[in-house]
Amino acid sequence: MPNTLISIQIIPKTPQGENVIPFVDEAIRIIAESGVKYEVHPLETTMEGELQELFSVIATMNERMVEMGCHNVISQVKVLYQPDGITMDTLTAKYR
């Protein structure tokens, strides 16, 4: 069972002040290709998995933003680490 939930909002400083949506789309593509379970929400994306694996995904997202020309990136991150296991469904099932 996964031991971590991480919600991330990535805010790239785009090269010419252009729309951030294509950059955010690229960050979400990185999450999708990582193979971790995730859900996209209006203001953040939540991932489910192992702590180090999810931090690695976040590192890749930030590095990619710089490769795309961003001067810097703000990553607002919320972490729930529960060694005995946690899933998104554990926290949200009663609302579905």
C-alpha positions in Angstrom: 0.0 0.0 0.0 1.3 3.5 -0.8 2.6 5.5 2.2 2.3 9.0 0.9 -0.1 11.5 -0.7 1.4 14.6 -2.2 -0.5 17.5 -3.6 1.5 19.9 -5.8 0.7 23.2 -7.4 3.5 24.2 -9.8 3.9 27.9 -10.7 6.6 28.4 -13.4 8.0 31.8 -14.2 7.7 31.6 -17.9 10.4 32.9 -20.2 8.5 35.8 -21.7 5.6 36.0 -19.2 3.4 33.8 -21.5 0.5 31.7 -20.4 1.5 29.0 -17.8 -1.0 26.4 -19.0 1.2 24.7 -21.5 3.9 24.4 -18.8 1.4 23.0 -16.3 0.2 20.6 -18.9 3.8 19.4 -19.4 4.2 19.0 -15.6 1.0 16.9 -15.5 2.4 14.8 -18.5 5.4 14.0 -16.4 3.2 12.8 -13.5 1.1 10.7 -15.9 4.2 9.1 -17.5 5.7 8.3 -14.0 3.0 5.7 -13.5 1.9 6.9 -10.1 -1.8 7.2 -9.3 -2.9 10.8 -9.5 -5.9 13.1 -9.8 -5.9 16.6 -11.3 -7.9 19.2 -9.5 -8.5 22.9 -10.4 -5.7 24.3 -8.3 -3.4 21.3 -7.7 -2.7 17.7 -8.6 -2.6 14.9 -6.0 -0.3 12.0 -6.3 -0.3 8.7 -4.4 2.8 6.5 -3.9 6.0 6.1 -2.0 7.6 9.2 -0.5 10.9 9.1 -2.4 9.2 8.2 -5.7 6.9 11.2 -5.5 9.7 13.6 -4.6 11.6 12.3 -7.6 8.6 13.1 -9.8 8.5 16.7 -8.3 12.2 17.1 -9.0 11.7 16.0 -12.6 8.8 18.5 -13.0 10.9 21.4 -11.8 13.9 20.4 -13.9 11.7 20.2 -17.0 10.3 23.7 -16.4 13.9 25.1 -16.4 14.6 23.1 -19.6 11.6 24.8 -21.2 13.1 28.2 -20.4 11.6 29.1 -17.0 13.8 31.3 -14.9 12.5 29.7 -11.7 9.6 27.5 -10.4 7.6 27.7 -7.3 6.3 24.3 -6.2 3.7 24.5 -3.4 3.6 21.0 -1.9 1.4 19.3 0.7 2.6 16.0 2.0 0.8 13.3 4.0 3.3 10.6 5.0 1.8 7.6 6.7 4.2 4.7 7.0 1.4 2.1 7.6 -0.3 3.2 4.3 -2.6 5.8 2.9 -4.6 6.2 -0.3 -6.7 9.0 -1.8 -9.7 6.8 -1.5 -9.1 6.4 2.3 -9.7 10.1 2.7 -12.4 10.8 0.1 -14.5 7.6 -0.4 -17.3 8.9 1.8 -17.7 11.9 -0.6 -18.1 9.8 -3.7 
